[in-house]
């Protein structure tokens, strides 16, 4: 579904750009001061963060989010924020006499899941693929236990057939 605010061609990231209930992990490319027009049309100097992920617009950083970036990156210096990943989420906040959705930044660096270890067939050298309800690691462990080697499906069938023929 499309939030109507996404169609307003905003220049900066807004809460409507973050899927509600899910964190958005982005990498800081850089931070800078920029003149920005507020909703009343008055220009003011703001801290703006740009992201490595080019499909995302820059984000204006308020005091709360600036403090949390400092905590997540371990430094108050904007020149040292580049390359750090931050986790954005939406939260209901009291602002402008109303309760509104806002982007917030978690005060801790996001923890990325470990990359899966690739397993290769000890017979043909191809990467072992998942099979049935087993991921590649489980299938490699299964063939090691049953046939004595980590094998791909094709090689495991060949070896099993040879053992049955004996």
Buried (B, 14 or more C-beta within 10 A) or exposed (E): EEEEEEEEEEEBBBBBBBEEEEBBBBEBBBBEEBEBEEEEEEEEEBBBBBBEEEEBBBBBBBEBBBBBBBBBBEEEEBEBBBEBBBBBBBEEBEEEEEEEBBBBBBBEBBEEEEEEEEBBBBBEEEEBBEBEEBBBBBBBBBBBEEBEBBBBBEBBEBBBEEEEEE
